[in-house]
Amino acid sequence: MNEQLHILVVDDDQRIRTMLVRYLSEEGFSVTEAAHGTAMRTALDRNKVDLVLLDLLMPGEDGLSLARYIRQRSQTPIIMLTGKGDLIDRVAGLEAGADDYIPKPFHLREVLARIRTVMRRVPASPAPSERPSRTEELEKFIFDCWHFDVLRRELHRQDGSAVSLTAAEFELLCAFVRNPNRVLSRDQLMDLVKGRDWAAFDRAIDTQVVRLRKKIEADPQVPHLIKTVRGIGYIFSVSVKGG
């Protein structure tokens, strides 16, 4: 898998960039480095980037504003490197569009594991000649005014317009459509969003729910699809049919 992946490392610390570039290159990735926002934009314009390792705290444009820039133009997975241990900073990174976060100082093997985990959440599109199996055909759902194709990772409104999902939003929506009208605790959701190390970080689930609501709810402030069950978790309160 990783020999075809292109990782962009964005960090103002030369030592950290050099360490990550060397390690990830040895693991078979194609790696580009950028010390600031301008260099990051140039790298994104020149190359297809599969994942961005993005430092949160940088002079000038910080990681939050750069994550928002990336998210406005693509759903490229983002792993935020957070120098602070403050919970608020990690929540802010997720709200800006990051798919995961790694606090500094970090172990290089953890970085590799997080990259592999996030990339597993981004399914490859099937070749045109491939016919989906019966199981794959069942992984199509219709709810409210939405059509959700799990295999192709596509979410469309009834009028055919598409809505892009980040890796985390995709996994969360999968968990909901497969368990409609069932109250799910935060722990259950963390288990269903498999492969993601939330580190008992409950507010990460809350943040992803807020982001998903903004994309599928008519009024995210008064949600009728993903409802909060106070003190427990959430319920996907809508009929779901197989497509």
Stockholm file with secondary structure:
# STOCKHOLM 1.0

chainA/1-243         MNEQLHILVVDDDQRIRTMLVRYLSEEGFSVTEAAHGTAMRTALDRNKVDLVLLDLLMPGEDGLSLARYIRQRSQTPIIMLTGKGDLIDRVAGLEAGADDYIPKPFHLREVLARIRTVMRRVPASPAPSERPSRTEELEKFIFDCWHFDVLRRELHRQDGSAVSLTAAEFELLCAFVRNPNRVLSRDQLMDLVKGRDWAAFDRAIDTQVVRLRKKIEADPQVPHLIKTVRGIGYIFSVSVKGG
#=GR chainA/1-243 SS CGGGCEEEEECSCHHHHHHHHHHHHHTTCEEEEESSHHHHHHHHHHSCCSEEEEESCCSSSCHHHHHHHHHHHCCCCEEEEESCCCHHHHHHHHHTTCSEEEESSCCHHHHHHHHHHHHHTSCCCCCTTCCCCHHHHHSEEEETTEEEETTTTEEEETTSCEECCCHHHHHHHHHHHTSTTCEEEHHHHHHHSTTCCCTTCHHHHHHHHHHHHHHHCSSTTSCSSEEEETTTEEEECSCEEEC
#=GC SS_cons         CGGGCEEEEECSCHHHHHHHHHHHHHTTCEEEEESSHHHHHHHHHHSCCSEEEEESCCSSSCHHHHHHHHHHHCCCCEEEEESCCCHHHHHHHHHTTCSEEEESSCCHHHHHHHHHHHHHTSCCCCCTTCCCCHHHHHSEEEETTEEEETTTTEEEETTSCEECCCHHHHHHHHHHHTSTTCEEEHHHHHHHSTTCCCTTCHHHHHHHHHHHHHHHCSSTTSCSSEEEETTTEEEECSCEEEC
//
